[in-house]
């Protein structure tokens, strides 16, 4: 008789030398739609952990299109890194309600306005690169976000950044150059601590329209 068939392709996932962790699936961006379409609906607590490969500055926006089309398939993309060369992430993941953890954001990004707006399942946000300046409405209505990433020193616009982040508890702010703070913490009903660099920033945030309810939580 014929010899036995060859084994399937070996998997390198979970190898001690690095690679992809065993519980993370590597999926090419070109296959992401079919991959999620074939998966059963899940919930945020059992999000599919995916490392998206083949990303370029020309196709990374396809992620949000696939996620919004498969809104019953919750995903954790923390093993994914967006490609270098991106500068403008305005609205990049807006209304991706099934995004539980977001990809790593590359250095070079400056505009993150509305980036995660209405990502209502986002529980943990990625680190914000130091070059970012615009965070207008970045996390607007991210109602599941508990802890914000540190806000870097170059950010100049924080208006509406955390509006209606009703689960948000702690924020570390490092910027001293931001002038626009209006409604930054509007309806942030769970805030326990906002740490800022100095008294000037404290006064500026507290005095901006829409932030009065959190003024007693701002310390330096």
GUTOR-178210 format. One line per field, with one value per residue: residue number from 1; residue in one letter; y, x negated, z negated of N, C-alpha, C in turn. Coordinates in nm, 2 decimals, padded with zeros to 4 digits. Each point is the difference from the previous one (the first is absolute). Layout:
! GUTOR-178210
dopa	c(NUM / ...);
lomi	c(A / ...);
npy	c(Y / ...);
npx	c(X / ...);
npz	c(Z / ...);
capy	c(Y / ...);
capx	c(X / ...);
capz	c(Z / ...);
cpy	c(Y / ...);
cpx	c(X / ...);
cpz	c(Z / ...);
! end
This chain:
! GUTOR-178210
dopa	c(1 / 2 / 3 / 4 / 5 / 6 / 7 / 8 / 9 / 10 / 11 / 12 / 13 / 14 / 15 / 16 / 17 / 18 / 19 / 20 / 21 / 22 / 23 / 24 / 25 / 26 / 27 / 28 / 29 / 30 / 31 / 32 / 33 / 34 / 35 / 36 / 37 / 38 / 39 / 40 / 41 / 42 / 43 / 44 / 45 / 46 / 47 / 48 / 49 / 50 / 51 / 52 / 53 / 54 / 55 / 56 / 57 / 58 / 59 / 60 / 61 / 62 / 63 / 64 / 65 / 66 / 67 / 68 / 69 / 70 / 71 / 72 / 73 / 74 / 75 / 76 / 77 / 78 / 79 / 80 / 81 / 82 / 83 / 84 / 85 / 86 / 87 / 88 / 89 / 90 / 91 / 92 / 93 / 94 / 95 / 96 / 97 / 98 / 99 / 100 / 101 / 102 / 103 / 104 / 105 / 106 / 107 / 108 / 109 / 110 / 111 / 112 / 113 / 114 / 115 / 116 / 117 / 118 / 119 / 120 / 121 / 122 / 123 / 124 / 125 / 126 / 127 / 128 / 129 / 130 / 131 / 132 / 133 / 134 / 135 / 136 / 137 / 138 / 139 / 140 / 141 / 142 / 143 / 144 / 145 / 146 / 147 / 148 / 149 / 150 / 151 / 152 / 153 / 154 / 155 / 156 / 157 / 158 / 159 / 160 / 161 / 162 / 163 / 164 / 165 / 166 / 167 / 168 / 169 / 170 / 171 / 172 / 173 / 174 / 175 / 176 / 177 / 178 / 179 / 180 / 181 / 182 / 183 / 184 / 185 / 186 / 187 / 188 / 189 / 190 / 191 / 192 / 193 / 194 / 195 / 196 / 197 / 198 / 199 / 200 / 201 / 202 / 203 / 204 / 205 / 206 / 207 / 208 / 209 / 210 / 211 / 212 / 213 / 214 / 215 / 216 / 217 / 218 / 219 / 220);
lomi	c(X / X / X / X / X / X / X / X / X / X / X / X / X / X / X / X / X / X / X / X / X / X / X / X / X / X / X / X / X / X / X / X / X / X / X / X / X / X / X / X / X / X / X / X / X / X / X / X / X / X / X / X / X / X / X / X / X / X / X / X / X / X / X / X / X / X / X / X / X / X / X / X / X / X / X / X / X / X / X / X / X / X / X / X / X / X / X / X / X / X / X / X / X / X / X / X / X / X / X / X / X / X / X / X / X / X / X / X / X / X / X / X / X / X / X / X / X / X / X / X / X / X / X / X / X / X / X / X / X / X / X / X / X / X / X / X / X / X / X / X / X / X / X / X / X / X / X / X / X / X / X / X / X / X / X / X / X / X / X / X / X / X / X / X / X / X / X / X / X / X / X / X / X / X / X / X / X / X / X / X / X / X / X / X / X / X / X / X / X / X / X / X / X / X / X / X / X / X / X / X / X / X / X / X / X / X / X / X / X / X / X / X / X / X / X / X / X / X / X / X);
npy	c(-00.12 / 00.11 / 00.08 / 00.02 / 00.07 / 00.10 / 00.03 / 00.06 / 00.12 / 00.00 / 00.01 / 00.13 / 00.00 / 00.09 / 00.02 / -00.06 / -00.02 / 00.02 / 00.08 / -00.07 / 00.06 / -00.11 / 00.09 / 00.04 / 00.03 / -00.04 / 00.12 / -00.03 / 00.13 / -00.06 / -00.07 / 00.12 / 00.05 / -00.09 / 00.03 / 00.13 / 00.00 / -00.08 / 00.10 / -00.08 / 00.06 / 00.10 / 00.01 / 00.12 / -00.08 / -00.04 / 00.12 / -00.01 / -00.06 / 00.11 / -00.06 / 00.12 / -00.08 / 00.04 / 00.07 / 00.09 / 00.11 / -00.08 / -00.10 / 00.07 / 00.09 / -00.11 / 00.01 / 00.13 / -00.01 / -00.08 / 00.08 / 00.11 / -00.07 / -00.03 / 00.08 / -00.12 / 00.03 / -00.01 / 00.10 / -00.07 / 00.12 / -00.02 / -00.11 / 00.09 / 00.03 / 00.12 / 00.02 / 00.02 / 00.14 / -00.05 / 00.11 / -00.03 / -00.01 / 00.11 / -00.04 / -00.04 / -00.01 / 00.12 / -00.01 / -00.04 / -00.03 / -00.08 / 00.11 / -00.10 / -00.03 / 00.12 / 00.02 / -00.03 / 00.12 / 00.01 / 00.02 / 00.13 / -00.07 / 00.10 / -00.05 / 00.00 / 00.11 / -00.02 / -00.03 / 00.01 / 00.10 / -00.02 / -00.02 / -00.04 / -00.09 / 00.11 / -00.10 / -00.01 / 00.12 / 00.01 / -00.01 / 00.13 / 00.00 / 00.04 / -00.03 / -00.07 / 00.08 / -00.07 / 00.02 / 00.09 / -00.02 / -00.01 / 00.01 / 00.09 / -00.01 / -00.01 / -00.05 / -00.09 / 00.11 / -00.07 / -00.02 / 00.13 / 00.00 / 00.01 / 00.13 / -00.02 / 00.05 / -00.05 / -00.06 / 00.06 / -00.11 / 00.01 / 00.09 / -00.02 / -00.01 / 00.02 / 00.09 / -00.02 / 00.01 / -00.06 / -00.09 / 00.12 / -00.05 / -00.03 / 00.13 / -00.02 / 00.13 / -00.01 / 00.03 / 00.10 / -00.04 / -00.08 / 00.06 / -00.10 / 00.03 / 00.08 / -00.03 / 00.01 / 00.04 / 00.05 / -00.02 / 00.03 / -00.08 / -00.07 / 00.12 / -00.05 / 00.00 / 00.13 / -00.06 / 00.12 / 00.07 / 00.10 / 00.11 / 00.05 / -00.13 / -00.01 / 00.13 / -00.02 / -00.12 / 00.03 / 00.10 / -00.11 / 00.05 / -00.05 / 00.05 / 00.08 / -00.11 / 00.01 / 00.13 / -00.06 / -00.07 / 00.13 / -00.07 / 00.06);
npx	c(-00.08 / 00.06 / -00.10 / -00.01 / 00.11 / -00.06 / -00.06 / 00.09 / 00.01 / -00.12 / 00.04 / -00.04 / 00.13 / -00.02 / -00.08 / -00.09 / -00.04 / 00.13 / 00.03 / 00.11 / 00.05 / 00.00 / 00.04 / -00.10 / 00.10 / -00.09 / 00.05 / -00.02 / -00.03 / -00.05 / -00.02 / -00.02 / 00.06 / -00.07 / -00.11 / 00.04 / 00.03 / -00.11 / -00.03 / 00.03 / 00.12 / -00.06 / -00.07 / 00.00 / 00.06 / 00.04 / -00.06 / 00.02 / -00.11 / -00.02 / -00.10 / 00.04 / -00.03 / -00.11 / -00.01 / 00.05 / -00.06 / 00.01 / -00.02 / -00.07 / 00.06 / -00.05 / -00.08 / 00.02 / -00.02 / -00.10 / -00.05 / 00.03 / -00.06 / -00.08 / 00.10 / 00.04 / -00.11 / 00.00 / -00.09 / -00.11 / -00.04 / -00.02 / 00.01 / 00.09 / -00.09 / 00.05 / 00.00 / -00.13 / 00.00 / 00.08 / 00.06 / 00.10 / 00.04 / 00.04 / 00.08 / -00.13 / 00.03 / 00.04 / 00.08 / -00.12 / 00.12 / -00.07 / -00.07 / -00.06 / -00.10 / -00.06 / -00.03 / -00.13 / -00.01 / -00.04 / -00.12 / 00.02 / 00.10 / 00.08 / 00.09 / 00.06 / 00.04 / 00.10 / -00.12 / 00.04 / 00.05 / 00.08 / -00.12 / 00.13 / -00.07 / -00.06 / -00.07 / -00.09 / -00.06 / -00.05 / -00.13 / 00.00 / -00.04 / -00.12 / 00.01 / 00.09 / 00.08 / 00.08 / 00.07 / 00.05 / 00.09 / -00.12 / 00.04 / 00.06 / 00.08 / -00.13 / 00.12 / -00.08 / -00.06 / -00.09 / -00.11 / -00.02 / -00.05 / -00.13 / 00.04 / -00.06 / -00.12 / 00.00 / 00.09 / 00.06 / 00.07 / 00.06 / 00.05 / 00.10 / -00.13 / 00.04 / 00.07 / 00.08 / -00.13 / 00.11 / -00.09 / -00.05 / -00.11 / -00.11 / -00.06 / -00.10 / -00.01 / -00.08 / 00.10 / -00.09 / 00.01 / 00.09 / 00.07 / 00.04 / 00.07 / 00.08 / 00.08 / -00.13 / 00.05 / 00.08 / 00.08 / -00.12 / 00.10 / -00.10 / -00.04 / -00.12 / -00.08 / -00.03 / -00.12 / -00.03 / -00.08 / 00.10 / 00.00 / -00.08 / -00.04 / -00.01 / -00.04 / -00.08 / -00.03 / -00.02 / -00.07 / -00.03 / 00.09 / 00.08 / -00.10 / 00.09 / 00.07 / -00.11 / 00.03 / 00.08 / 00.00 / -00.03 / -00.11 / -00.10);
npz	c(00.00 / 00.03 / -00.01 / -00.13 / -00.01 / 00.05 / -00.10 / -00.07 / 00.04 / -00.04 / -00.12 / 00.01 / -00.01 / -00.09 / 00.09 / -00.08 / 00.13 / -00.04 / 00.10 / 00.05 / -00.11 / -00.07 / -00.08 / 00.08 / 00.08 / 00.09 / 00.04 / 00.12 / 00.02 / 00.10 / -00.11 / -00.06 / 00.11 / 00.08 / -00.06 / -00.01 / 00.12 / 00.00 / -00.08 / -00.11 / -00.03 / -00.06 / -00.11 / -00.07 / -00.09 / 00.12 / 00.00 / 00.13 / -00.04 / 00.07 / 00.07 / 00.04 / 00.11 / 00.07 / -00.11 / 00.07 / 00.03 / 00.10 / -00.09 / -00.09 / 00.07 / 00.07 / -00.10 / 00.00 / 00.13 / -00.02 / -00.10 / 00.07 / 00.10 / -00.10 / -00.02 / 00.03 / 00.06 / -00.13 / 00.01 / -00.03 / 00.04 / -00.13 / 00.07 / 00.05 / 00.09 / -00.01 / 00.13 / 00.00 / -00.01 / -00.10 / 00.04 / 00.08 / -00.13 / 00.06 / -00.10 / -00.02 / -00.12 / 00.05 / -00.11 / -00.03 / -00.01 / 00.08 / 00.00 / -00.05 / 00.08 / 00.00 / 00.12 / 00.00 / -00.05 / 00.13 / -00.03 / 00.00 / -00.07 / 00.06 / 00.08 / -00.13 / 00.06 / -00.09 / -00.03 / -00.12 / 00.06 / -00.10 / -00.04 / -00.01 / 00.07 / 00.04 / -00.06 / 00.10 / -00.01 / 00.12 / -00.02 / -00.04 / 00.13 / -00.03 / 00.12 / -00.06 / 00.08 / 00.09 / -00.12 / 00.08 / -00.10 / -00.04 / -00.13 / 00.07 / -00.12 / -00.04 / 00.00 / 00.06 / 00.04 / -00.07 / 00.07 / 00.01 / 00.13 / -00.03 / -00.03 / 00.12 / -00.02 / 00.13 / -00.07 / 00.10 / 00.04 / -00.12 / 00.08 / -00.08 / -00.04 / -00.12 / 00.07 / -00.11 / -00.05 / -00.01 / 00.05 / 00.06 / -00.05 / 00.08 / 00.00 / 00.07 / -00.04 / 00.11 / 00.08 / 00.03 / 00.13 / -00.06 / 00.09 / 00.07 / -00.11 / 00.08 / -00.10 / -00.03 / -00.12 / 00.09 / -00.10 / -00.05 / -00.02 / 00.05 / 00.04 / -00.03 / 00.11 / 00.01 / 00.04 / -00.04 / 00.09 / 00.00 / -00.09 / 00.10 / 00.03 / -00.13 / -00.01 / 00.11 / -00.04 / -00.13 / 00.06 / 00.07 / 00.09 / -00.08 / -00.07 / -00.04 / 00.05 / 00.07 / -00.02 / -00.10 / 00.11 / 00.03 / 00.00 / -00.07);
capy	c(00.12 / 00.13 / 00.04 / 00.09 / 00.14 / 00.09 / 00.08 / 00.14 / 00.10 / 00.01 / 00.13 / 00.05 / 00.08 / -00.05 / -00.04 / 00.08 / 00.10 / 00.11 / -00.03 / 00.04 / -00.08 / -00.11 / 00.04 / 00.11 / -00.04 / 00.09 / 00.01 / 00.10 / 00.10 / -00.04 / -00.11 / 00.03 / 00.00 / -00.14 / -00.06 / 00.04 / -00.04 / -00.14 / -00.02 / 00.03 / 00.12 / -00.02 / 00.13 / 00.07 / -00.08 / -00.11 / 00.06 / -00.07 / 00.07 / -00.01 / 00.08 / 00.02 / 00.02 / 00.06 / 00.14 / 00.11 / 00.13 / 00.01 / -00.09 / -00.01 / 00.05 / -00.11 / -00.06 / 00.06 / -00.04 / -00.14 / -00.01 / 00.05 / -00.10 / -00.12 / 00.07 / -00.10 / -00.08 / 00.09 / -00.03 / 00.06 / 00.02 / 00.05 / -00.07 / 00.06 / 00.13 / 00.08 / 00.02 / 00.13 / 00.08 / 00.06 / 00.12 / 00.05 / -00.11 / 00.06 / -00.09 / -00.13 / -00.11 / 00.05 / -00.09 / -00.14 / -00.03 / -00.13 / 00.01 / -00.01 / 00.05 / 00.06 / -00.03 / 00.09 / 00.12 / 00.03 / 00.14 / 00.07 / 00.05 / 00.13 / 00.03 / -00.11 / 00.05 / -00.10 / -00.13 / -00.11 / 00.06 / -00.09 / -00.14 / -00.02 / -00.12 / 00.01 / 00.00 / 00.04 / 00.07 / -00.01 / 00.12 / 00.11 / 00.04 / 00.13 / 00.10 / 00.03 / 00.14 / 00.02 / -00.11 / 00.04 / -00.11 / -00.13 / -00.11 / 00.04 / -00.11 / -00.13 / -00.02 / -00.11 / 00.04 / 00.02 / 00.08 / 00.06 / 00.00 / 00.13 / 00.10 / 00.06 / 00.14 / 00.09 / 00.01 / 00.14 / 00.00 / -00.11 / 00.03 / -00.12 / -00.12 / -00.11 / 00.02 / -00.12 / -00.12 / -00.01 / -00.09 / 00.04 / 00.03 / 00.08 / 00.05 / 00.06 / 00.10 / 00.06 / 00.12 / 00.13 / 00.10 / -00.01 / 00.11 / -00.04 / -00.11 / 00.01 / -00.13 / -00.11 / -00.10 / 00.01 / -00.12 / -00.11 / -00.01 / -00.09 / 00.05 / 00.00 / 00.07 / 00.06 / 00.05 / 00.10 / 00.04 / 00.11 / 00.07 / 00.07 / -00.09 / -00.03 / 00.11 / 00.01 / -00.11 / 00.02 / 00.12 / -00.02 / -00.04 / -00.14 / -00.08 / 00.04 / -00.11 / -00.07 / 00.10 / -00.04 / -00.12 / 00.03 / 00.02 / 00.01);
capx	c(00.08 / -00.07 / -00.05 / 00.09 / -00.01 / -00.09 / 00.07 / 00.04 / -00.11 / -00.03 / 00.03 / -00.10 / 00.06 / -00.03 / -00.14 / -00.07 / -00.08 / 00.07 / 00.11 / 00.13 / 00.04 / 00.09 / 00.15 / 00.02 / 00.00 / -00.06 / 00.09 / -00.04 / 00.11 / 00.08 / 00.08 / 00.07 / 00.14 / 00.05 / -00.03 / 00.10 / 00.13 / 00.01 / 00.00 / 00.13 / 00.01 / -00.06 / 00.02 / -00.12 / -00.08 / -00.06 / -00.04 / -00.10 / -00.13 / -00.05 / -00.12 / 00.02 / -00.12 / 00.01 / 00.05 / -00.07 / 00.06 / 00.11 / 00.11 / 00.03 / 00.13 / 00.09 / 00.03 / 00.13 / 00.11 / 00.03 / 00.06 / 00.14 / 00.09 / 00.00 / 00.00 / 00.03 / -00.12 / -00.09 / -00.14 / -00.11 / -00.10 / -00.12 / -00.12 / -00.02 / -00.07 / 00.03 / -00.12 / -00.06 / 00.03 / 00.13 / 00.00 / 00.14 / 00.09 / 00.13 / 00.11 / -00.05 / 00.08 / 00.13 / 00.12 / -00.03 / 00.06 / -00.04 / -00.14 / -00.02 / -00.14 / -00.04 / -00.14 / -00.11 / -00.01 / -00.14 / -00.06 / 00.02 / 00.13 / 00.02 / 00.14 / 00.08 / 00.14 / 00.11 / -00.06 / 00.07 / 00.13 / 00.11 / -00.05 / 00.06 / -00.05 / -00.15 / -00.02 / -00.13 / -00.05 / -00.15 / -00.08 / 00.01 / -00.14 / -00.04 / 00.02 / 00.15 / 00.04 / 00.14 / 00.08 / 00.14 / 00.10 / -00.07 / 00.07 / 00.14 / 00.10 / -00.06 / 00.07 / -00.06 / -00.14 / -00.01 / -00.12 / -00.05 / -00.15 / -00.06 / 00.01 / -00.14 / -00.02 / 00.02 / 00.14 / 00.05 / 00.15 / 00.06 / 00.15 / 00.09 / -00.08 / 00.05 / 00.14 / 00.09 / -00.07 / 00.07 / -00.07 / -00.14 / -00.04 / -00.12 / -00.07 / -00.13 / -00.01 / -00.14 / -00.01 / 00.01 / 00.02 / 00.14 / 00.09 / 00.14 / 00.04 / 00.14 / 00.08 / -00.09 / 00.04 / 00.14 / 00.07 / -00.09 / 00.06 / -00.08 / -00.13 / -00.06 / -00.13 / -00.05 / -00.13 / -00.05 / -00.13 / -00.02 / 00.12 / 00.05 / 00.08 / 00.11 / 00.09 / 00.05 / 00.10 / 00.11 / 00.08 / 00.05 / 00.14 / 00.03 / -00.09 / 00.02 / 00.03 / -00.13 / -00.11 / -00.06 / -00.08 / -00.12 / -00.11 / -00.14);
capz	c(00.00 / 00.00 / -00.13 / -00.07 / 00.04 / -00.08 / -00.11 / 00.04 / -00.02 / -00.14 / -00.05 / -00.09 / -00.11 / -00.14 / -00.01 / -00.10 / 00.06 / 00.04 / 00.09 / -00.05 / -00.11 / 00.04 / 00.00 / 00.10 / 00.14 / 00.10 / 00.11 / 00.10 / 00.02 / 00.11 / -00.04 / -00.12 / 00.01 / 00.01 / -00.13 / -00.10 / 00.05 / -00.03 / -00.14 / -00.07 / -00.08 / -00.13 / -00.08 / -00.02 / -00.09 / 00.07 / 00.13 / 00.09 / 00.00 / 00.14 / 00.05 / 00.14 / 00.07 / 00.13 / -00.01 / 00.06 / -00.02 / 00.10 / -00.03 / -00.14 / -00.02 / 00.02 / -00.13 / -00.06 / 00.09 / -00.04 / -00.14 / -00.01 / 00.07 / -00.08 / -00.14 / -00.10 / -00.02 / -00.08 / 00.03 / -00.07 / 00.10 / -00.06 / 00.05 / 00.13 / 00.00 / 00.12 / 00.07 / -00.01 / 00.11 / -00.02 / -00.08 / -00.03 / -00.04 / -00.03 / 00.03 / 00.05 / -00.06 / -00.05 / 00.00 / 00.00 / -00.14 / -00.04 / -00.03 / -00.15 / -00.01 / 00.13 / 00.05 / -00.03 / 00.09 / 00.03 / 00.00 / 00.12 / 00.00 / -00.06 / -00.01 / -00.04 / -00.03 / 00.03 / 00.04 / -00.06 / -00.04 / -00.01 / -00.02 / -00.13 / -00.07 / -00.02 / -00.14 / -00.02 / 00.12 / 00.02 / -00.03 / 00.09 / 00.03 / -00.04 / 00.11 / 00.01 / -00.05 / 00.00 / -00.06 / -00.01 / 00.00 / 00.03 / -00.07 / -00.02 / -00.01 / -00.03 / -00.13 / -00.08 / -00.02 / -00.15 / -00.02 / 00.12 / 00.01 / -00.04 / 00.11 / 00.02 / -00.02 / 00.11 / 00.03 / -00.01 / 00.00 / -00.08 / -00.01 / 00.01 / 00.02 / -00.08 / -00.02 / -00.01 / -00.03 / -00.13 / -00.08 / -00.01 / -00.14 / -00.02 / 00.11 / -00.02 / 00.11 / 00.00 / 00.08 / -00.05 / 00.11 / 00.05 / -00.02 / 00.02 / -00.09 / -00.02 / 00.00 / 00.00 / -00.09 / -00.01 / -00.03 / -00.05 / -00.13 / -00.09 / -00.02 / -00.13 / 00.00 / 00.12 / -00.04 / 00.10 / -00.03 / -00.09 / -00.04 / 00.11 / 00.07 / -00.09 / 00.00 / 00.13 / 00.02 / -00.09 / 00.04 / 00.14 / 00.00 / 00.00 / -00.09 / -00.14 / -00.09 / -00.03 / -00.04 / -00.13 / 00.02 / 00.08 / -00.09 / 00.07);
cpy	c(00.12 / 00.04 / 00.10 / 00.14 / 00.08 / 00.07 / 00.14 / 00.09 / 00.02 / 00.14 / 00.05 / 00.07 / -00.06 / -00.05 / 00.09 / 00.12 / 00.12 / -00.04 / 00.04 / -00.09 / -00.11 / 00.04 / 00.11 / -00.06 / 00.10 / -00.01 / 00.12 / 00.10 / -00.04 / -00.12 / 00.03 / -00.01 / -00.14 / -00.07 / 00.03 / -00.05 / -00.15 / -00.03 / 00.02 / 00.13 / -00.03 / 00.12 / 00.05 / -00.08 / -00.12 / 00.05 / -00.08 / 00.08 / -00.02 / 00.09 / 00.02 / 00.03 / 00.06 / 00.14 / 00.10 / 00.13 / 00.01 / -00.09 / -00.01 / 00.04 / -00.11 / -00.07 / 00.04 / -00.04 / -00.15 / -00.02 / 00.05 / -00.09 / -00.12 / 00.04 / -00.10 / -00.09 / 00.09 / -00.05 / 00.08 / 00.01 / 00.05 / -00.07 / 00.06 / 00.13 / 00.07 / 00.03 / 00.14 / 00.07 / 00.07 / 00.13 / 00.04 / -00.12 / 00.06 / -00.10 / -00.14 / -00.11 / 00.04 / -00.10 / -00.15 / -00.06 / -00.14 / 00.00 / 00.00 / 00.05 / 00.04 / -00.04 / 00.10 / 00.11 / 00.04 / 00.14 / 00.07 / 00.06 / 00.13 / 00.03 / -00.13 / 00.05 / -00.11 / -00.14 / -00.12 / 00.04 / -00.11 / -00.15 / -00.05 / -00.12 / 00.01 / 00.01 / 00.04 / 00.07 / -00.01 / 00.12 / 00.10 / 00.05 / 00.14 / 00.11 / 00.05 / 00.14 / 00.02 / -00.13 / 00.04 / -00.12 / -00.14 / -00.12 / 00.03 / -00.12 / -00.14 / -00.04 / -00.12 / 00.03 / 00.03 / 00.08 / 00.05 / -00.01 / 00.14 / 00.09 / 00.07 / 00.15 / 00.09 / 00.02 / 00.14 / 00.01 / -00.12 / 00.02 / -00.13 / -00.13 / -00.12 / 00.02 / -00.13 / -00.13 / -00.04 / -00.10 / 00.04 / 00.04 / 00.08 / 00.04 / 00.07 / 00.10 / 00.06 / 00.13 / 00.13 / 00.10 / 00.00 / 00.12 / -00.04 / -00.12 / -00.01 / -00.14 / -00.12 / -00.12 / 00.01 / -00.13 / -00.12 / -00.03 / -00.09 / 00.04 / 00.00 / 00.09 / 00.05 / 00.07 / 00.09 / 00.05 / 00.11 / 00.07 / 00.07 / -00.09 / -00.04 / 00.10 / 00.01 / -00.11 / 00.03 / 00.12 / -00.01 / -00.05 / -00.15 / -00.09 / 00.03 / -00.12 / -00.08 / 00.08 / -00.05 / -00.12 / 00.03 / 00.04 / 00.00 / -00.03);
cpx	c(-00.09 / -00.04 / 00.11 / -00.02 / -00.09 / 00.08 / 00.04 / -00.11 / -00.02 / 00.03 / -00.11 / 00.06 / -00.04 / -00.15 / -00.07 / -00.09 / 00.07 / 00.11 / 00.13 / 00.04 / 00.11 / 00.15 / 00.03 / 00.00 / -00.06 / 00.10 / -00.04 / 00.12 / 00.09 / 00.09 / 00.09 / 00.15 / 00.06 / -00.02 / 00.10 / 00.14 / 00.03 / 00.01 / 00.14 / -00.01 / -00.05 / 00.03 / -00.14 / -00.10 / -00.07 / -00.04 / -00.10 / -00.13 / -00.07 / -00.12 / 00.02 / -00.13 / 00.03 / 00.06 / -00.09 / 00.07 / 00.12 / 00.12 / 00.04 / 00.14 / 00.11 / 00.04 / 00.14 / 00.11 / 00.05 / 00.06 / 00.14 / 00.10 / 00.02 / 00.02 / 00.04 / -00.12 / -00.11 / -00.15 / -00.09 / -00.12 / -00.13 / -00.13 / -00.03 / -00.08 / 00.04 / -00.14 / -00.06 / 00.03 / 00.14 / -00.02 / 00.14 / 00.09 / 00.14 / 00.11 / -00.03 / 00.09 / 00.14 / 00.11 / -00.03 / 00.04 / -00.04 / -00.15 / -00.02 / -00.14 / -00.05 / -00.15 / -00.10 / 00.00 / -00.14 / -00.05 / 00.02 / 00.14 / 00.01 / 00.14 / 00.08 / 00.14 / 00.10 / -00.05 / 00.08 / 00.14 / 00.11 / -00.05 / 00.05 / -00.05 / -00.15 / -00.03 / -00.15 / -00.05 / -00.15 / -00.07 / 00.01 / -00.14 / -00.03 / 00.03 / 00.14 / 00.02 / 00.15 / 00.07 / 00.14 / 00.09 / -00.06 / 00.07 / 00.14 / 00.09 / -00.06 / 00.04 / -00.06 / -00.15 / -00.01 / -00.13 / -00.05 / -00.15 / -00.05 / 00.01 / -00.14 / -00.01 / 00.03 / 00.15 / 00.06 / 00.15 / 00.05 / 00.16 / 00.08 / -00.07 / 00.07 / 00.15 / 00.08 / -00.08 / 00.05 / -00.07 / -00.14 / -00.02 / -00.12 / -00.06 / -00.13 / -00.03 / -00.14 / -00.01 / 00.01 / 00.04 / 00.14 / 00.08 / 00.14 / 00.04 / 00.15 / 00.07 / -00.09 / 00.05 / 00.15 / 00.07 / -00.09 / 00.04 / -00.07 / -00.14 / -00.04 / -00.12 / -00.04 / -00.13 / -00.06 / -00.14 / -00.02 / 00.13 / 00.07 / 00.09 / 00.12 / 00.11 / 00.07 / 00.11 / 00.13 / 00.09 / 00.06 / 00.14 / 00.02 / -00.07 / 00.03 / 00.02 / -00.12 / -00.10 / -00.07 / -00.09 / -00.13 / -00.11 / -00.13 / -00.10);
cpz	c(00.00 / -00.14 / -00.06 / 00.06 / -00.09 / -00.11 / 00.05 / -00.03 / -00.15 / -00.05 / -00.09 / -00.12 / -00.13 / -00.01 / -00.10 / 00.06 / 00.06 / 00.10 / -00.07 / -00.12 / 00.04 / 00.01 / 00.10 / 00.14 / 00.09 / 00.12 / 00.10 / 00.01 / 00.12 / -00.03 / -00.12 / 00.01 / 00.00 / -00.14 / -00.11 / 00.05 / -00.04 / -00.15 / -00.06 / -00.07 / -00.14 / -00.09 / -00.03 / -00.09 / 00.07 / 00.14 / 00.07 / 00.00 / 00.13 / 00.02 / 00.15 / 00.07 / 00.14 / 00.00 / 00.07 / -00.02 / 00.10 / -00.04 / -00.15 / -00.03 / 00.03 / -00.13 / -00.05 / 00.09 / -00.03 / -00.13 / 00.00 / 00.08 / -00.08 / -00.15 / -00.11 / -00.03 / -00.07 / 00.01 / -00.09 / 00.10 / -00.07 / 00.05 / 00.14 / -00.01 / 00.14 / 00.07 / -00.02 / 00.13 / -00.01 / -00.08 / -00.05 / -00.02 / -00.03 / 00.03 / 00.03 / -00.05 / -00.05 / 00.02 / 00.03 / -00.14 / -00.04 / -00.03 / -00.15 / -00.04 / 00.14 / 00.04 / -00.06 / 00.10 / 00.02 / -00.03 / 00.13 / 00.01 / -00.08 / -00.03 / -00.04 / -00.03 / 00.05 / 00.02 / -00.06 / -00.04 / 00.01 / 00.01 / -00.13 / -00.08 / -00.03 / -00.15 / -00.03 / 00.12 / 00.01 / -00.04 / 00.11 / 00.03 / -00.03 / 00.10 / 00.01 / -00.05 / -00.01 / -00.05 / -00.01 / 00.02 / 00.03 / -00.06 / -00.03 / 00.00 / -00.01 / -00.14 / -00.08 / -00.04 / -00.15 / -00.03 / 00.13 / 00.01 / -00.04 / 00.12 / 00.01 / 00.00 / 00.11 / 00.04 / -00.02 / 00.00 / -00.06 / -00.01 / 00.03 / 00.00 / -00.08 / -00.03 / 00.00 / -00.02 / -00.15 / -00.09 / -00.04 / -00.15 / -00.02 / 00.13 / -00.04 / 00.12 / -00.02 / 00.08 / -00.08 / 00.10 / 00.05 / -00.04 / 00.00 / -00.08 / -00.02 / 00.02 / 00.00 / -00.09 / -00.03 / -00.02 / -00.03 / -00.14 / -00.10 / -00.03 / -00.15 / -00.01 / 00.14 / -00.05 / 00.11 / -00.04 / -00.10 / -00.02 / 00.12 / 00.08 / -00.08 / 00.02 / 00.14 / 00.03 / -00.08 / 00.05 / 00.14 / -00.01 / 00.01 / -00.09 / -00.15 / -00.09 / -00.04 / -00.06 / -00.13 / 00.02 / 00.07 / -00.10 / 00.08 / -00.11);
! end
